Amino acid sequence: MTDRDHKILDAAIAVFARYGVRKATMGDIAEQAGMSRPTLYARYANKDEIMAAAMQLISERVINEVVEAWQSAETISERIDIFLDCAIVRFFDQIKQMPDSGDLMIGSGDGAATHLGAEQGKIELLAGLFDTRRDALAAHGMTAAELADFFYASASSFKFTARDGKHLESLLATLKSSVMIMLGEG
């Protein structure tokens, strides 16, 4: 991805967060990026393409941040906490501050399928973490990939269903506790 792509996508993320995906226009994105609409259209055919690329960029940034932070974590518990903070709590806070930013996180229309693809990297990251306890998981009739998929789907849904920060914290603590038991850590 080029510097220009990063500039466009960062502008798009800011515009989507401010106006919501549905209300944002290519003109808004071009203006935020400091370029003309024809220049923007030369790189991205439409808002859906930009949204898909922006979702992928956000996901990649989260994954990179988690991987870097995991280097100083010693336990699975610490790594789960880091993941939840980077991938769930931060976005919950953003959704509460800017409700229209949720569109970017879940996609809309055809973007929903793109969202699932962008999020696959996070699920694979968790599967790698959980795979270190594959024997404990096998005793429960589960694979690391299955647990990672369940864990991420559950935690992600909490961004939209938790009433407030305390409720989110409680939901995530319960989920983590259950997963730690499945991993033979609880």
Secondary structure, DSSP 8 states (H G I E B T S, - for coil): --HHHHHHHHHHHHHHHHH-TTT--HHHHHHHHTS-HHHHHHH-SSHHHHHHHHHHHHHHHHHHHHHHHHTT--SHHHHHHHHHIIIIIHHHHHHHH-GGGHHHHH--TTHHHHHHHHHHHHHHHHHHHHGGGHHHHHHTT--HHHHHHHHHHHHHHHHHH-SSHHHHHHHHHHHHHHHHHHTT--
